[in-house]
């Protein structure tokens, strides 16, 4: 399953920015992604993210990995193609 692969292969923490509208986080804001949280059919893989001391749960499809040369970038791009 995609959830298990991402949970096993993503390297944490990593930085991502929000590319979709979210009620709690501004578009373009950078987040530190700390772990895979859950999978929900409607939203896909959910990630735990931090901004300063605040924690959020954000759908992976709402994020863009900032380091395009990292292993995480390729994994997330493959996930987005599958989920999209």
Steps between C-alpha positions, in 0.01 A plus 500: 500500500614854426460609863745234623753574226504871583518428872799268446692697236452872569785659695383731782500785573476682169374839384198547276279791409124518477374517141128463563257703708487385861288653777785509753812556290573771243567416135876491443584461868791266575442210737729246661353158431572267792320175418229316311181524705223301330320416176146617426336414166373853437832677574761229447810483718497744790822643640586647837652845455641771723522875469696622797340329800163440331413159356268440207372204301526572126415290195814411304324605178490859636879517533798565276842369603750788490816289448456368146821295523394297804375142502179630658427716196489200266288293741248781545483569125426130437233510769340812346483334158335195657260702717417768244 
